[in-house]
């Protein structure tokens, strides 16, 4: 029986063949994992899934030190190790049958250095970008993928539930971040899915700020945006709390962001442009007089990577369809004052309806 990875490669092969693309050289680690089951960051070393449609051969080139892991995790039978002293494209040239056709690459992933190496060893090759097809294929999540995402979400929500019990006035953002990342491992995560964001007070106005030595004080906003990676899939959730006592202004801003988050989620369904979700959420903030304090998109796709397609912004005409998973995360960020963001993960199920995969309570909590 074909594995899920074989089935995914078959769809890619069909695309290559129907577009007269002789081979594909997939180098983005997330895409290699999607098509082979082997999840690895090769750092500066060369790793590639090479599909030769002309010879009907599939090769997985990996750094020599990853060979055993690749053999264990991947369903590709031809795994070719490349040791540190070898020239990667020389190994590719010696392994792949004569290649003189068009090669599909991921334009965003292939560096200029790798491109020049490819044409040095395969002078007659032309490249074409197959990234749009791969993005489209990866965008629609299977039931197995949803199960993995649910597990990653479950872990991060457990971390948040336990983590907020450890908040103390006088604790630094960095100390609290360390507590959260310890809990991630304790509850079974493979690691954070991105650098944990813990921001307090006026720093909560920085949508992607970094935790530092600022100490938690009474009356602070406490914005926590974080996620974990588990078995190759990511979670990403944001909740904002108030320390000690919430002012009327803080309550007002929190309520607007909560209504915006819910308006965005309520707009989600198959068959409408994804921009609708951004517009509906944004209108709540605009109509409340805080439009100038929300200047980023309302969400992004989530899966093997923490940011993937689709991008949920007000100009994206792409039609939403079943299988999409993305965040809805409006916020209000007032410079030198603070900010509030509430982020949920939404899945469009096979009936075309929105299912909110995150479940951590959203009513304002004063810690």
N, C-alpha and C positions, 0 to 999 in steps of 0.2 A: 504494500500500500504506500502511495506517495506521501512523503512528509509534508508538513505545511510549508517548509522551506522549498522543497521541489515544486510545489504548486505555485509558490510566489515566483520562482525562477522561470517556470513555464510561461507565465503571463508576460514577464520581461522578454523572454525569447520571442514570443509571438509579436511583441511590439518591435523588436529589432528586425525580425524577418520581414514584417509587413512594411517596414520603412527602409529596406535595403541597407541595414546597418550590419556589417560583417561580424562585429564583436563588440563586447562592452567591457570596460575596465572600471570596476566599481572600487573606489578607494576610501570613501567616507566610512569610518568604523561603524556608525549606526546603520548604514545601508548594508555593509558586509554582514552585520549581525542579522538584519531583517531577512536577508536571502540565504544565510547559511547556518544560523544558530550559534556561530562563534562570536562572542562578545569580548573585544579586546581593544585597548588603546595602544597602538604600536609606537606612540610618541614620534620620534623623527624617522623611525625605520619604515620600510616599504611594506604595505599589506594591500592585497587586492584580490577581489573575486574577478576572475577573467572568464568571460563566456564567449566562446568562439562558435558562432552560429554556422559558419561555413563547414567546419570540421565536426560540428555537434559535440564539442568537448567543453568541459567546465573545469577550471583550475582554481585552487585557492593558494595564493602565494602569501606566506607568513614569515615573520622573523624566525630564525632557527630556534630561538629560545621558547617560542610559542607553539612549536610543532606538536608536542604531545597534547597540550590543551586543545589545540584545533582538532586533532584526531578524535579526541574524546567528545567534543561538543558539536562538531560540524557533521552534516550528512554528505558533504562533498567528498568523493572518494579520492580524487587526485589532489593531494596537499603537497605543495613544494616549498621546502624551507629555504630561506636565504640567510646566509651567515653574514656577520658584520663586515668581513673583509671582501665579500663579493659585491659586484656591481649589479644592483637589482634588475635593470632592464636587459642586461646581458643574460641573466638567468631566464627572464621572460622570453627573450628572443630564442634562446636555446630550447625552451620548453614548448613554445606554441608553434604550431605548423605555420608555414609561410603566410604572413599577414600583409595584405596589400590593399585592404578595403577601408571602409569608413569605420571608425571606432567610436562607440558611445562613451562619453565621460560625464562626470558631474561637474559642471562649470564652476560651482561654488567651492568644490572640494579640491580640485586639481590645481596645484601650485604651478607657477610659471616654470620653476625648476624641474618639476616632474614632467611637464608638457615638453620642454626642450629635450629631456632625456628620452621620452617616448619617440619623438621624431628623429632623434639621433640614431636610435637603433631600428626604427621602422620608418625610413625616409619617405616611403610612398603613401603613408597613412594620412587620412583626413580625419579630423575629430568633429563630432556633433554632440550637442548637449542632450543627454537623456534624463537630466534631473527633473524636468517637469513631469515626465511619466512616472518616475519613481516617487516623487512627492505625492502625486495623485493616488498611486497604488497604496502608499503607506498611510494616507489620510483616512481611508476607510478601515476602521478597526474590526477585527474578527471577534467572535465570542471569547476565544482563548486570550486575546489581547485585553479585552475588557476585564476578564477575571484577574489578569496580572495587574492591571491598573487599580482595580478595587483593593488588592492586597497592599499595594504601595500607599494608597490613600488611607487604608485602615491603620497602617503603621504610623503615618504622620499625625493622624488625629489622636492616636493613643499618646504619642510624644507630646502633643499640645496639651492634652488633658492633664497629664502628669507634670509637664513642664511649668505650667502657670502656677502650680502649687509651690514652686520653688522661688517665685519672684519675691524679692525683699527690697525695701527702700535702702538705698546705699550700695546696692549691687551694681556693678558696671555692666554695660551692654555685652562686653566681651565675656565676662564671667557667665552671664545668663546664656549666651550662645554656646559656651562650652557644656553647660548643663544639658541643653537641648540636643547637642550632637552626641553626647554620651548616651542619652536615652534612645536616640535613633539606633545605635548599635545594639543597645540592650534589648530593644524590641524587634531585632532581626533584620534591620536594613543593611544593604550592602554598602551604604554610604549616603551622604547628602546628594541630592540631584543637582544642586547648584550651591553657591556660597550662601549660607544662612544669613538672612537679613533680620537684625534686631535693632530697632531704632526707637529712641525715647525722646519725649519732649519736642522741642523745635526741630530735632533731627528727623522726626517722622514726616517732615515736609519733603524729604529727599526720596523720590520713588525707589531709587536703587542705591541708597546710601549703604555705608559699611559700618558694622558695629565697632565701637571704639571704647574709650575709657570713660565716657560720660556715665554718670551714676544715676540710677533710677530715683526720681523724687516724687513727692506727693503732688497730685494734680497733673502728672505727665500723661501724654499719650504713650502707649507701648504698642508699636507695630511689629508684628512677627510675620515674615514671609519666608516660607521654607518648604522643603520637600525631601523625599528620599528616593533612592533608586533601589529596586528589588527585582531580581531576576530579569534585568534588562529594561524595566519599565519605570517611569517616573511619576511622582506626585508633586503637587505644587498648590499650596493653600496659603491664604493670608487672613489673619484676624487682627483686629485692633482693640486694645483694652485701655481703660483709664485707671491710673493708680490712685488709690485712696478716696478721691471724691471727684465727681464730674461736674464741671461748670455747665450752666445753661447753654452756652455757646458750643461746648464740646458735644452735648447731647443733641443739639440742633444739627450740627455737621454730621454726626454719626447717623442720625435718622435719615438725612438726605442720601448719604451713601448707601445705606441699607435699602432704601426705596429704589435707588438707581440699580443696585445689584439685582433686586427682585424684578424690576421692569425689564432688565436685559434678559434674565432667565425666562420670564413669562413670554417673551417675544420668540423664543427658540422653537423652531419646528422645521421639518423638511419642506422644501419647495419655495422658500423665500430667500432673497439675497442675504448673505451673512452680515452685510452692512446694517441690516435692520436691527440686529441685536445691539450693535454699538450705538446706533442713533436713539433707540428707545431708552437705553441706560443714560446716555449723555443728555438727553432732553430733560430728564428729571433734575440733573445737576444744573443745567443751563437755566431752566425755569425757576430754580430756587436762588438764582443770582450768583452762583459759584462757577459758572462756565470757564472763566479764565484760570481757574485753579485745577482744571482737569485737562491736561494737554497731551495725553498719550492714548493709544488704542485701548479698547475695552477688554481685549483678550487675545489668546494665541492657542494654536493646537498643542496637544500634549500626547506623548506616547513614549517611544524609545528615547527621544530627546525632550528636554523640558520646554523648548520652543521649536515647534514645527508648524507645518501648514494645518489648517487655514489661519490666516491673520485676520482677526476680527476688528476691522477698522471701518470708518464711515464711508469709504469709497470702494470697498470690495464688493463687486457685483456677483461674485461666485454664488451659485445657488446651493443652499444647504441641503444635504442629503443624509440618509440613514448611515450610521457608522462613524460619523464625525465626533471627535472628542476635543473639547477646548475649554479655556477658562473664561469666566465672566468676572472682571476685577476692576470695577470703577473705583475712583478715589478722589478725594479733595485734598490738595497739598498747598498750604498757605505758608509762604516763606517766613522764616523766623518765628512761626507760631506752632506749627505742627501739621499732622495730616492723618487721614483715615483711609484705609483701603480694606475692602471685604472681597475675598476671592473664592469662588467656587469652581468646581469642575463639572462640566455638563456633557452628557452623551446623548446623541440623537439615536434612539433605538429603532428596531426594524419597522415599528409602526409609524416612524417619522415624528415621534414625540420626544420632548426633553425629559431626560432622567438626570437628576442631580446626584452625582456620585459622591460628593463630599457631604458630610452630615453634621459637622461640628456646629453647635448652636451659634446663631448670629445676633441674638439680642445683646444689647450693650452689657458688658460685664465690667464691674468695677472691682479691681483686685486689691 
